[in-house]
């Protein structure tokens, strides 16, 4: 009798484990995340793109994610990230559920830029994973770590502001004029008057502290 009772209990436990319900509620099927892979290198470092892509694809497979798109961007300047903008457009259209990058500096131009894009992705409900830094914004712990980026972004802005102030102070100490330069258009009358007096274009530019190209353009323009 005891053996029969134990067998029945085991059978009931097995049935509950395989049940489509959890605590009386329907069990939700696991969501298949659509991952977007973004790899970026400088013009002189293009050989590392295959390494980045391979690592990103292997990670996506381990997480059971499907690869919805894959972007490879090559550029030297910090502002040359046109493909990243197209990648973000795909996220805005909800074509990807998570962004995978090799390293944070491959994605963000600066701490402030990184924070801004991560905040937008979070608002869109799109996750973000950086393999090198082990930053995973699809988890609670990762989202908590991302909060530190705001601190670093503000720190970066403070440094930039301090550098600008120091540069302006240094320029004043050296007698440099600050502010917008006077436009050549304000010197039109003087340029033409000096030219009629036989003064060379180079001398006119020197006297009025404007470029020789500006002097030439003024003289070539009809009054």
C-alpha positions as CSV (number, residue, x, y, z in Angstrom):
1,X,0.0,0.0,0.0
2,X,2.8,2.3,0.9
3,X,4.6,1.5,-2.3
4,X,1.5,2.3,-4.3
5,X,1.1,5.6,-2.5
6,X,4.7,6.6,-3.3
7,X,4.3,5.6,-6.9
8,X,1.2,7.7,-7.2
9,X,2.9,10.7,-5.6
10,X,5.8,10.5,-8.0
11,X,3.5,10.2,-10.9
12,X,1.6,13.4,-9.7
13,X,4.9,15.3,-9.3
14,X,6.0,14.3,-12.8
15,X,2.6,15.4,-14.2
16,X,2.9,18.8,-12.5
17,X,6.4,19.3,-13.8
18,X,5.3,18.7,-17.3
19,X,2.1,20.8,-16.9
20,X,1.6,23.8,-19.1
21,X,0.5,25.7,-16.0
22,X,2.5,27.3,-13.2
23,X,0.8,27.9,-9.9
24,X,-2.5,27.4,-11.6
25,X,-1.6,30.0,-14.4
26,X,-0.8,29.1,-18.0
27,X,3.0,28.8,-18.5
28,X,4.2,31.4,-20.9
29,X,6.4,30.1,-23.7
30,X,10.0,31.4,-23.8
31,X,10.3,34.4,-26.1
32,X,12.7,33.9,-29.1
33,X,14.8,37.0,-29.1
34,X,15.8,38.5,-32.4
35,X,19.4,39.7,-32.1
36,X,21.1,42.4,-34.1
37,X,24.9,42.1,-34.3
38,X,27.0,45.3,-34.7
39,X,30.7,45.1,-35.4
40,X,32.9,48.2,-36.0
41,X,36.6,48.7,-36.7
42,X,38.8,51.5,-37.8
43,X,40.0,51.7,-41.4
44,X,43.4,50.2,-40.4
45,X,42.0,47.4,-38.3
46,X,39.6,45.6,-40.7
47,X,41.0,42.1,-40.0
48,X,39.3,42.0,-36.6
49,X,35.7,42.2,-38.0
50,X,35.5,38.4,-38.6
51,X,36.7,37.8,-35.0
52,X,34.0,40.1,-33.7
53,X,31.2,38.6,-35.8
54,X,32.2,35.1,-34.9
55,X,32.2,35.8,-31.2
56,X,28.8,37.6,-31.4
57,X,27.2,34.8,-33.4
58,X,28.5,32.2,-31.0
59,X,27.1,34.1,-28.0
60,X,23.7,34.5,-29.7
61,X,23.6,30.8,-30.4
62,X,24.4,30.0,-26.7
63,X,21.5,32.2,-25.6
64,X,19.1,30.6,-28.1
65,X,18.6,33.9,-30.0
66,X,17.9,34.2,-33.7
67,X,20.1,36.5,-35.7
68,X,17.8,39.1,-37.3
69,X,20.5,41.4,-38.7
70,X,24.2,41.8,-38.9
71,X,26.1,45.1,-39.5
72,X,29.8,45.6,-40.2
73,X,31.0,49.2,-40.1
74,X,34.4,50.5,-41.0
75,X,35.5,54.1,-40.3
76,X,38.2,56.1,-38.7
77,X,36.4,59.1,-37.4
78,X,34.2,59.1,-34.2
79,X,31.4,60.7,-36.2
80,X,31.4,58.2,-39.1
81,X,28.8,55.7,-37.8
82,X,26.0,56.0,-40.4
83,X,25.4,52.2,-40.3
84,X,24.8,52.4,-36.6
85,X,22.1,55.0,-37.2
86,X,20.4,52.5,-39.6
87,X,20.8,49.9,-37.0
88,X,19.0,52.1,-34.5
89,X,16.3,52.7,-37.0
90,X,15.7,49.0,-37.1
91,X,15.4,48.9,-33.4
92,X,12.9,51.8,-33.5
93,X,10.9,49.7,-36.0
94,X,11.0,46.8,-33.4
95,X,12.9,44.6,-35.9
96,X,15.4,43.5,-33.2
97,X,14.9,42.7,-29.5
98,X,18.5,42.9,-28.4
99,X,21.7,44.5,-29.7
100,X,25.0,42.6,-29.5
101,X,28.4,44.4,-29.6
102,X,31.9,43.2,-29.0
103,X,33.0,46.2,-26.9
104,X,31.4,49.4,-25.7
105,X,33.7,51.7,-27.6
106,X,32.7,49.9,-30.8
107,X,29.2,51.3,-30.3
108,X,29.5,54.6,-28.5
109,X,31.4,57.7,-29.7
110,X,31.7,58.9,-26.1
111,X,30.3,58.1,-22.7
112,X,27.5,60.6,-23.2
113,X,26.6,59.2,-26.6
114,X,26.7,55.7,-25.2
115,X,24.4,56.6,-22.4
116,X,22.0,58.4,-24.8
117,X,21.7,55.4,-27.1
118,X,21.4,52.9,-24.2
119,X,18.6,55.0,-22.7
120,X,16.8,55.1,-26.1
121,X,17.1,51.3,-26.5
122,X,15.8,50.8,-23.0
123,X,12.8,53.0,-23.7
124,X,12.2,51.0,-26.9
125,X,12.3,47.8,-24.8
126,X,15.4,46.6,-26.7
127,X,18.2,44.8,-24.8
128,X,21.9,45.5,-25.1
129,X,24.9,43.2,-24.5
130,X,28.6,44.0,-24.7
131,X,30.7,40.9,-24.6
132,X,34.0,42.3,-23.5
133,X,32.6,44.2,-20.5
134,X,30.1,41.5,-19.7
135,X,27.3,44.1,-19.7
136,X,23.9,42.6,-20.2
137,X,21.0,45.0,-20.1
138,X,18.5,42.1,-20.6
139,X,19.1,41.3,-16.9
140,X,18.3,43.3,-13.7
141,X,21.9,43.3,-12.6
142,X,23.0,44.6,-16.0
143,X,20.4,47.4,-15.9
144,X,21.6,48.4,-12.4
145,X,25.2,48.6,-13.7
146,X,24.1,50.8,-16.6
147,X,23.1,53.4,-14.1
148,X,26.7,54.0,-13.4
149,X,27.1,55.2,-17.0
150,X,25.1,58.3,-16.1
151,X,27.7,59.2,-13.5
152,X,30.6,58.8,-15.9
153,X,28.8,60.8,-18.6
154,X,28.3,63.7,-16.2
155,X,32.0,63.4,-15.2
156,X,33.0,63.6,-18.9
157,X,30.9,66.7,-19.4
158,X,32.5,68.4,-16.4
159,X,36.0,67.6,-17.8
160,X,35.1,69.1,-21.2
161,X,33.6,72.2,-19.6
162,X,36.7,72.7,-17.5
163,X,39.0,72.3,-20.5
164,X,37.0,74.9,-22.4
165,X,37.2,77.4,-19.6
166,X,41.0,76.8,-19.2
167,X,41.4,77.2,-23.0
168,X,39.6,80.5,-23.0
169,X,41.5,81.8,-20.0
170,X,44.8,80.9,-21.7
171,X,43.8,82.6,-24.9
172,X,42.9,85.8,-23.1
173,X,46.2,85.8,-21.3
174,X,48.0,85.6,-24.6
175,X,46.0,88.5,-26.0
176,X,43.9,86.6,-28.4
177,X,40.5,88.0,-29.4
178,X,37.6,85.8,-28.5
179,X,34.2,85.5,-30.0
180,X,33.0,85.3,-33.6
181,X,35.3,86.9,-36.2
182,X,33.9,90.0,-38.0
183,X,32.5,88.9,-41.3
184,X,34.1,90.1,-44.5
185,X,30.8,91.5,-45.7
186,X,31.1,94.3,-43.2
187,X,34.3,95.4,-44.9
188,X,32.9,95.6,-48.4
189,X,33.0,99.4,-48.7
190,X,36.5,99.6,-47.2
191,X,37.8,96.9,-49.5
192,X,36.6,98.6,-52.6
193,X,37.8,102.0,-51.4
194,X,41.3,100.7,-50.8
195,X,41.4,98.8,-54.0
196,X,40.4,102.0,-56.0
197,X,43.3,103.7,-54.2
198,X,45.7,101.2,-55.7
199,X,46.3,99.0,-52.6
200,X,47.1,95.4,-53.4
201,X,44.7,92.6,-52.3
202,X,47.3,91.2,-49.9
203,X,47.8,94.5,-48.3
204,X,44.0,95.1,-48.0
205,X,43.6,91.7,-46.3
206,X,46.4,92.5,-43.9
207,X,45.0,95.9,-43.0
208,X,41.4,94.7,-42.5
209,X,42.5,91.4,-40.9
210,X,40.4,89.3,-43.3
211,X,41.4,86.6,-45.8
212,X,42.7,87.3,-49.2
213,X,40.0,85.0,-50.6
214,X,37.4,87.2,-49.0
215,X,39.0,90.3,-50.5
216,X,38.9,88.7,-53.9
217,X,35.3,87.7,-53.6
218,X,34.2,91.2,-52.6
219,X,36.0,92.7,-55.5
220,X,34.5,90.2,-58.0
221,X,31.0,90.8,-56.7
222,X,29.1,93.5,-58.4
223,X,27.9,96.4,-56.2
